[in-house]
């Protein structure tokens, strides 16, 4: 062990790191708020659109000669998508996404009854 004892082993600390970190956190926070707002709008809009499509399909199948489970499945899927739209507007976007998927699957299952 023949290391020199007079070597400089103190870490180099930059003076300006605190100032730049504070401004970056503020910008990231604003970006997250914008992302959350966009996710709420997308979840609510998609839920409303799928709800209207399900109701329209249910009414069209109800007036036709389709078996009874077909319009019922479309109406149930539309109701699930309407619930997803409400949850998405309130900020529960992850649950809204899963409900949108479930509602669309119920409508697709109703289409298989035909």
FIRO-871771 format. One line per 5 residues: number of its first residue (from 1); their letters; for each residue x, y, z of N, C-alpha, C. Coordinates in Angstrom, 1 decimal. Example, Ala and Ser with C-alpha at 12.3 -4.5 7.8 and 13.67 -1.06 7.14 Angstrom:
1) AS) 13.2/-5.7/7.8/12.3/-4.5/7.8/13.2/-3.3/7.8; 12.8/-2.2/7.1/13.7/-1.1/7.1/12.9/0.0/7.9
END
This chain:
1) XXXXX) 0.8/-1.2/0.0/0.0/0.0/0.0/0.9/1.2/0.0; 1.2/1.7/-1.1/2.1/2.8/-1.2/1.3/4.0/-1.9; 0.0/4.3/-1.5/-0.7/5.4/-2.0/-0.2/6.7/-1.3; -0.4/7.8/-2.1/0.0/9.1/-1.6/-1.1/9.6/-0.7; -0.7/10.2/0.4/-1.7/10.7/1.4/-2.1/12.1/1.2
6) XXXXX) -1.3/12.8/0.3/-1.6/14.2/0.1/-2.5/14.4/-1.2; -3.1/13.4/-1.7/-3.9/13.5/-3.0/-5.2/14.1/-2.6; -5.8/14.8/-3.6/-7.1/15.5/-3.4/-8.2/14.5/-3.7; -8.9/14.0/-2.6/-10.0/13.1/-2.8/-11.4/13.6/-2.6; -11.5/14.9/-2.3/-12.8/15.6/-2.1/-13.6/15.6/-3.5
11) XXXXX) -14.9/15.3/-3.4/-15.6/15.3/-4.6/-15.8/16.8/-5.1; -16.0/16.9/-6.4/-16.2/18.2/-7.0/-17.7/18.4/-7.1; -18.1/19.5/-6.4/-19.6/19.9/-6.4/-19.8/21.1/-7.2; -20.7/21.0/-8.1/-21.1/22.2/-8.9/-22.0/23.1/-8.1; -21.8/24.4/-8.3/-22.5/25.4/-7.5/-23.9/25.6/-8.1
16) XXXXX) -24.1/25.5/-9.4/-25.4/25.8/-10.0/-26.3/24.7/-10.2; -26.1/23.5/-9.6/-27.0/22.4/-9.8/-28.3/22.6/-9.1; -28.4/23.3/-8.0/-29.7/23.6/-7.3/-30.6/24.4/-8.1; -30.0/25.5/-8.8/-30.9/26.4/-9.5/-31.5/25.7/-10.8; -30.7/24.9/-11.5/-31.3/24.2/-12.6/-32.2/23.1/-12.3
21) XXXXX) -32.0/22.4/-11.2/-33.0/21.4/-10.8/-34.3/21.9/-10.4; -34.4/23.1/-9.8/-35.7/23.7/-9.4/-36.5/24.0/-10.6; -35.9/24.6/-11.6/-36.6/25.0/-12.8/-37.1/23.8/-13.6; -36.3/22.7/-13.6/-36.7/21.5/-14.4/-37.9/20.9/-13.7; -37.9/20.8/-12.4/-39.0/20.2/-11.7/-40.3/21.0/-11.9
26) XXXXX) -40.2/22.3/-12.0/-41.4/23.1/-12.2/-42.0/22.8/-13.6; -41.1/22.7/-14.6/-41.5/22.4/-16.0/-42.1/21.0/-16.1; -41.5/20.0/-15.4/-42.0/18.7/-15.4/-43.4/18.6/-14.8; -43.6/19.3/-13.7/-44.9/19.4/-13.0/-46.0/19.9/-13.9; -45.7/21.0/-14.7/-46.6/21.5/-15.6/-46.9/20.5/-16.7
31) XXXXX) -45.9/19.8/-17.2/-46.1/18.8/-18.2/-47.0/17.7/-17.8; -46.8/17.2/-16.5/-47.6/16.2/-16.0/-49.1/16.6/-15.8; -49.3/17.9/-15.5/-50.7/18.4/-15.4/-51.3/18.4/-16.8; -50.6/18.8/-17.8/-51.1/18.8/-19.1/-51.4/17.4/-19.6; -50.5/16.4/-19.3/-50.8/15.0/-19.7/-52.0/14.5/-19.0
36) XXXXX) -52.2/14.8/-17.7/-53.3/14.3/-17.0/-54.6/14.9/-17.5; -54.6/16.2/-17.9/-55.8/16.8/-18.4/-56.1/16.2/-19.8; -55.1/16.0/-20.6/-55.3/15.3/-21.9/-55.9/13.9/-21.7; -55.4/13.2/-20.8/-55.9/11.8/-20.5/-57.3/11.9/-20.1; -57.7/12.8/-19.2/-59.1/12.9/-18.8/-60.0/13.2/-20.0
41) XXXXX) -59.6/14.2/-20.9/-60.4/14.5/-22.0/-60.5/13.3/-23.0; -59.5/12.6/-23.2/-59.5/11.5/-24.1/-60.4/10.4/-23.5; -60.3/10.1/-22.2/-61.1/9.0/-21.6/-62.6/9.4/-21.7; -62.9/10.7/-21.4/-64.3/11.1/-21.4/-64.8/11.1/-22.8; -64.1/11.6/-23.7/-64.5/11.7/-25.1/-64.7/10.3/-25.8
46) XXXXX) -63.8/9.4/-25.5/-63.9/8.1/-26.1/-65.1/7.3/-25.4; -65.3/7.5/-24.1/-66.4/6.9/-23.5/-67.7/7.4/-24.0; -67.8/8.7/-24.2/-69.1/9.2/-24.8/-69.3/8.8/-26.2; -68.2/8.7/-27.0/-68.4/8.3/-28.4/-68.8/6.8/-28.5; -68.2/5.9/-27.7/-68.5/4.5/-27.6/-69.9/4.3/-27.1
51) XXXXX) -70.3/5.1/-26.1/-71.7/5.1/-25.6/-72.7/5.4/-26.6; -72.5/6.5/-27.4/-73.4/6.8/-28.4/-73.5/5.8/-29.5; -72.3/5.2/-29.9/-72.3/4.2/-30.9/-73.0/2.9/-30.4; -72.9/2.5/-29.2/-73.6/1.4/-28.6/-75.1/1.6/-28.5; -75.5/2.8/-28.2/-76.9/3.1/-28.1/-77.5/3.1/-29.5
56) XXXXX) -76.8/3.6/-30.5/-77.3/3.6/-31.9/-77.4/2.2/-32.4; -76.4/1.4/-32.1/-76.4/0.0/-32.6/-77.5/-0.8/-31.9; -77.8/-0.5/-30.6/-78.8/-1.1/-29.9/-80.2/-0.8/-30.4; -80.4/0.5/-30.7/-81.7/0.9/-31.3/-81.9/0.3/-32.7; -80.8/0.3/-33.5/-80.9/-0.3/-34.8/-81.2/-1.8/-34.8
61) XXXXX) -80.6/-2.5/-33.8/-80.8/-4.0/-33.7/-82.2/-4.3/-33.1; -82.7/-3.3/-32.2/-84.0/-3.5/-31.6/-85.1/-3.4/-32.6; -85.0/-2.5/-33.6/-86.0/-2.4/-34.6/-85.9/-3.5/-35.7; -84.8/-4.2/-35.8/-84.7/-5.3/-36.7/-85.1/-6.6/-36.2; -84.7/-7.7/-36.8/-85.1/-9.0/-36.5/-84.1/-9.8/-35.7
66) XXXXX) -83.2/-9.0/-34.9/-82.2/-9.7/-34.2/-82.7/-10.3/-32.9; -82.1/-11.3/-32.4/-82.6/-11.9/-31.1/-82.4/-10.9/-30.0; -83.1/-11.1/-28.9/-83.2/-10.1/-27.8/-81.8/-9.9/-27.1; -81.0/-10.9/-27.0/-79.7/-10.6/-26.3/-78.8/-9.6/-27.1; -79.0/-9.5/-28.4/-78.1/-8.6/-29.2/-78.3/-7.1/-28.8
71) XXXXX) -79.5/-6.5/-28.9/-79.7/-5.1/-28.4/-79.4/-4.9/-26.9; -79.7/-6.0/-26.1/-79.4/-5.9/-24.7/-77.9/-5.8/-24.5; -77.1/-6.6/-25.2/-75.6/-6.5/-25.0/-75.1/-5.2/-25.5; -75.6/-4.6/-26.6/-75.2/-3.3/-27.0/-75.5/-2.2/-26.0; -76.7/-2.3/-25.4/-77.1/-1.3/-24.4/-76.3/-1.5/-23.2
76) XXXXX) -76.0/-2.7/-22.7/-75.1/-2.9/-21.6/-73.7/-2.4/-21.8; -73.2/-2.6/-23.0/-71.9/-2.1/-23.3/-71.8/-0.6/-23.4; -72.9/0.0/-23.9/-73.0/1.4/-23.9/-73.1/2.0/-22.5; -73.8/1.3/-21.6/-73.9/1.8/-20.2/-72.5/1.7/-19.5; -71.8/0.7/-19.8/-70.4/0.5/-19.2/-69.5/1.6/-19.8
81) XXXXX) -69.6/1.9/-21.1/-68.8/3.0/-21.6/-69.2/4.4/-21.1; -70.5/4.6/-20.8/-71.0/5.8/-20.2/-70.4/6.0/-18.8; -70.3/4.9/-18.1/-69.7/4.9/-16.7/-68.2/5.2/-16.9; -67.6/4.7/-17.9/-66.2/5.0/-18.1/-65.9/6.4/-18.5; -66.9/7.0/-19.2/-66.8/8.5/-19.5/-66.9/9.3/-18.3
86) XXXXX) -67.7/8.9/-17.4/-67.9/9.7/-16.1/-66.6/9.5/-15.3; -66.1/8.3/-15.2/-64.9/8.1/-14.4/-63.7/8.8/-15.0; -63.6/8.8/-16.3/-62.5/9.5/-17.0/-62.6/11.0/-16.8; -63.8/11.6/-16.8/-63.9/13.0/-16.5/-63.5/13.4/-15.1; -63.7/12.4/-14.2/-63.3/12.7/-12.8/-61.8/12.4/-12.5
91) XXXXX) -61.1/11.9/-13.5/-59.7/11.7/-13.3/-59.3/10.2/-13.1; -60.2/9.3/-13.0/-59.9/7.9/-12.8/-59.7/7.3/-14.2; -58.6/7.7/-14.9/-58.4/7.3/-16.2/-58.0/5.8/-16.4; -57.3/5.3/-15.4/-56.9/3.9/-15.6/-58.2/3.0/-15.5; -59.1/3.3/-14.5/-60.3/2.5/-14.4/-61.2/2.7/-15.6
96) XXXXX) -61.2/4.0/-16.1/-62.0/4.3/-17.3/-61.5/3.5/-18.5; -60.2/3.3/-18.7/-59.7/2.6/-19.8/-60.1/1.1/-19.7; -60.1/0.5/-18.5/-60.5/-0.9/-18.4/-62.0/-1.0/-18.6; -62.8/0.0/-18.2/-64.2/-0.1/-18.5/-64.5/0.1/-19.9; -63.7/0.9/-20.6/-63.9/1.1/-22.1/-63.6/-0.2/-22.8
101) XXXXX) -62.6/-0.9/-22.4/-62.3/-2.2/-23.0/-63.4/-3.2/-22.7; -63.9/-3.2/-21.4/-64.9/-4.2/-21.1/-66.2/-3.9/-21.8; -66.6/-2.6/-21.9/-67.8/-2.2/-22.6/-67.7/-2.6/-24.1; -66.6/-2.4/-24.7/-66.4/-2.7/-26.1/-66.5/-4.2/-26.3; -65.9/-5.0/-25.4/-66.0/-6.4/-25.5/-67.4/-6.9/-25.3
106) XXXXX) -68.2/-6.3/-24.4/-69.6/-6.7/-24.3/-70.3/-6.5/-25.6; -70.1/-5.3/-26.2/-70.8/-5.0/-27.5/-70.3/-6.0/-28.6; -69.1/-6.4/-28.6/-68.6/-7.3/-29.6/-69.2/-8.7/-29.3; -69.4/-9.1/-28.0/-70.0/-10.3/-27.7/-71.5/-10.3/-28.1; -72.1/-9.2/-28.0/-73.5/-9.1/-28.5/-73.6/-9.2/-30.0
111) XXXX) -72.6/-8.8/-30.7/-72.6/-8.9/-32.1/-72.4/-10.4/-32.5; -71.8/-11.2/-31.7/-71.6/-12.6/-31.9/-72.9/-13.4/-31.8; -73.9/-12.9/-31.0/-75.2/-13.5/-30.9/-76.0/-13.5/-32.1; -75.7/-12.5/-33.0/-76.5/-12.3/-34.2/-76.2/-13.4/-35.3
END
